[in-house]
Amino acid sequence: MASPNSISLQVTVHIDPSNVDRFLEAFKPVYEKTIAEPECTFFELYQDPQSLGTLSWVENWSETKEWLLKNQVTKEYYREYFAITEPMFVKPREIKLLHRLGEPLTMVKRANGRLLD
């Protein structure tokens, strides 16, 4: 099993497809800062091929929900990102926070993409 402090944050936003490039411009700097956090163990962004304005991402963290809410989502670098992106939403943001079960039911092949130590 994963550590009892291991969580997965799953987020989906819905924006007008014409705003996807603008959204990604605002998203990229926050993504870079987030993956640099030592507690962030995984981050991947997805796009719905049937609805190009629907973007989802998964962030795995080696800490608790309480830690995430108190220490991570309150970081200054999210403020500008929220100010730029939230007006683009055509539907409310969807957030799901899950406890990771981990081994033996976790697998990532190198062919999945860039792996960092």
Secondary structure by P-SEA (a helix, b strand, c coil): cccccbbbbbbbbbccccaaaaaaaaaaaaaaaaaacccccbbbbbbcccccccccbbbbbcccaaaaaccccccccaaaaaaaccccccccbbbbbbbbbcccccccccccccccc
